[in-house]
Amino acid sequence: MTYSILPSILAADVTRLGDEVDAVMSAGADFIHFDVMDNHYVPNLTFGSMFCSALIKRFPALPIDVHLMVQPVDSLIEGFAKAGAQRISIHPDAAVHLDRSLQFIKNSGCKAGLAFNPATAIDSLEWCAYHLDFVLVMTVNPGFGGQQLIPEVINKITKIRDFYPHLDICVDGGVTIKNIGKLAQAGANQFVAGSAIFNSSNYTDTITNMRAQLANI
């Protein structure tokens, strides 16, 4: 299985964001992850599409993964797709017409993901899996960085892997060197990590150690 590590810039030093992005990509990251929050769907306010556009301008080949924790979603899907995002994930309870919004992501030239909060059932996957490239499993409640992973949610990863083996499964929330192996054993193959990487003293060592844990699966 191919594993990917996606540092979340929510934990980066935004006063020197370009340098931070350059550093983690040089350290071996696969994507830059945008946690987009609107102070409506979640109690925080973060990045707009202009951040994505600015980074693409500086790093034209930068692979950007956008997690929209917003409501409504369609206008921001369009904004981030035009800004250069490669992947966009949305929450089923944040879209008025989920199928249409997922179609919109695909028609915009991006890979489509469906994000599930810890207590959100995965029933909607049955009716829209044909649109999806990946599933994003939140292992913390959305809205804030630096939270502890909720271990009870790990079973959701296994359930999705069992029923939808063709989909990539991305885990977002509390991912560390210590638990990344367990998450991979449960069925995840993509890992969003914010504080674990950006709060470390050496990004290369941290990402290398994460990959070492994955190599043992």
C-alpha positions in Angstrom: 0.0 0.0 0.0 1.2 3.5 -0.8 1.2 5.9 2.2 1.0 9.7 2.1 1.7 12.3 4.7 -0.1 15.6 4.6 1.2 18.4 6.9 -1.6 20.7 8.0 -0.6 24.4 7.7 -3.0 25.1 10.5 -0.1 24.4 12.8 2.5 26.2 10.8 4.0 29.6 11.5 1.7 31.7 9.2 4.1 34.7 9.5 6.5 32.7 7.3 4.1 30.4 5.6 6.0 30.1 2.3 9.1 29.0 4.1 7.2 26.5 6.2 5.7 24.9 3.2 9.0 24.8 1.4 10.5 23.1 4.5 8.0 20.4 5.0 7.9 19.5 1.2 11.7 19.3 1.3 11.4 17.1 4.4 9.3 14.5 2.4 5.7 15.6 2.7 3.3 14.4 -0.1 0.6 17.2 0.1 0.0 20.4 1.9 -3.3 20.2 3.8 -5.5 23.2 4.2 -8.0 23.2 7.1 -10.6 25.7 5.8 -12.9 26.9 8.6 -15.6 29.5 8.4 -16.7 30.2 12.0 -20.1 28.8 11.1 -19.8 25.1 10.5 -17.0 25.1 13.0 -16.0 27.6 15.7 -12.9 28.9 14.1 -11.8 31.0 11.1 -8.8 30.1 9.0 -7.7 30.2 5.3 -9.4 31.4 2.2 -8.5 30.5 -1.4 -6.1 33.4 -1.8 -3.7 31.6 0.5 -3.9 28.6 -1.9 -3.4 30.9 -4.9 -0.4 32.6 -3.3 1.3 29.4 -2.5 0.7 28.0 -6.1 2.2 31.2 -7.5 5.4 30.6 -5.4 5.4 26.8 -5.9 3.6 26.1 -9.2 3.8 22.3 -8.7 2.7 22.3 -5.1 0.1 19.5 -4.3 -2.6 21.0 -2.2 -5.3 19.1 -0.3 -8.3 21.2 0.9 -10.6 20.2 3.7 -13.7 22.4 3.7 -15.2 22.7 7.1 -17.7 25.3 5.9 -21.3 25.8 5.1 -22.4 26.3 2.4 -19.6 24.6 0.4 -20.2 25.2 -3.4 -18.7 28.7 -3.7 -15.6 27.7 -1.9 -15.2 24.6 -4.0 -15.1 26.8 -7.0 -12.7 29.2 -5.4 -10.1 26.6 -4.3 -10.4 24.7 -7.5 -9.6 27.8 -9.5 -6.8 28.6 -7.0 -5.0 25.3 -7.9 -6.1 22.7 -5.3 -5.7 19.1 -6.4 -8.1 17.6 -3.8 -11.1 18.9 -2.0 -13.1 17.2 0.7 -16.5 18.3 2.1 -18.8 17.1 4.9 -22.1 15.4 4.1 -24.0 17.6 6.6 -22.6 20.8 5.2 -23.9 20.4 1.7 -27.4 21.1 0.6 -27.2 18.6 -2.3 -24.3 16.3 -1.6 -24.3 14.5 -4.9 -24.3 17.8 -6.8 -21.4 19.3 -4.7 -19.3 16.2 -5.2 -20.0 16.3 -9.0 -18.9 20.0 -8.8 -15.6 19.0 -7.3 -14.9 16.4 -10.0 -16.1 18.7 -12.8 -13.7 21.3 -11.5 -10.8 19.0 -12.1 -10.1 18.0 -8.5 -10.2 14.7 -6.7 -13.2 14.5 -4.4 -13.3 13.4 -0.8 -16.1 13.0 1.8 -15.2 14.0 5.4 -16.8 12.4 8.5 -16.8 13.9 11.9 -16.3 11.5 14.8 -20.0 11.0 15.5 -21.2 11.1 11.9 -22.4 7.9 10.4 -21.0 6.7 7.1 -24.3 5.8 5.6 -24.1 8.4 2.8 -21.1 6.6 1.3 -23.5 4.0 -0.1 -25.0 6.6 -2.4 -22.0 8.7 -3.4 -19.0 6.4 -3.3 -18.9 6.4 -7.1 -17.9 10.1 -7.0 -15.2 9.7 -4.5 -11.4 9.3 -4.7 -10.9 9.3 -0.9 -12.6 9.5 2.5 -11.4 11.8 5.3 -12.0 10.4 8.7 -11.9 13.0 11.5 -10.4 11.5 14.6 -11.0 14.8 16.5 -13.9 17.1 16.5 -13.4 19.7 13.9 -12.5 23.3 14.6 -9.2 23.3 16.4 -5.7 22.0 16.0 -3.6 20.3 18.6 -6.3 17.9 19.9 -5.9 14.4 21.1 -7.0 11.6 18.8 -10.3 9.9 19.8 -9.4 6.2 19.8 -13.0 5.1 19.5 -13.1 6.5 16.0 -10.4 4.1 14.7 -13.1 1.4 14.2 -14.7 3.7 11.6 -11.5 3.5 9.5 -11.7 -0.3 9.5 -15.4 -0.3 8.6 -14.8 2.0 5.6 -11.8 -0.1 4.5 -13.9 -3.3 4.7 -16.8 -1.9 2.7 -14.9 0.4 0.3 -11.5 -1.2 -0.3 -10.9 0.9 -3.5 -11.0 4.2 -1.7 -8.0 6.0 -0.1 -8.7 6.7 3.6 -7.2 9.8 5.0 -7.1 10.4 8.8 -7.1 13.9 10.2 -6.8 14.7 13.9 -4.2 13.9 16.5 -1.9 11.9 14.2 1.5 11.3 15.7 4.6 9.1 15.4 3.2 7.0 18.2 -0.2 6.2 16.6 0.3 6.4 12.9 1.2 2.7 12.7 -2.1 1.7 14.5 -4.1 3.9 12.1 -2.4 2.2 9.1 -3.2 -1.2 10.6 -6.9 -0.1 10.8 -6.9 0.6 7.1 -5.8 4.2 6.6 -3.2 5.1 4.0 -3.1 8.9 4.2 -2.3 10.9 7.3 -2.9 14.6 8.1 -0.5 15.8 10.8 -0.2 19.4 12.0 1.2 19.8 15.5 3.2 16.6 15.3 5.2 18.0 12.4 5.2 21.7 12.8 5.8 21.7 16.5 8.8 19.3 16.1 12.4 20.5 16.0 13.2 18.8 12.8 10.6 18.2 10.1 12.7 15.7 8.2 13.3 13.6 11.2 9.6 13.6 12.1 8.4 12.6 8.7 11.1 10.0 8.3 10.1 8.5 11.7 6.4 8.4 10.6 7.4 6.6 7.4 9.5 4.2 9.5 6.4 3.3 11.5 4.4 2.8 8.3 7.2 0.5 6.8 6.5 -1.9 9.7 2.9 -2.5 8.7 
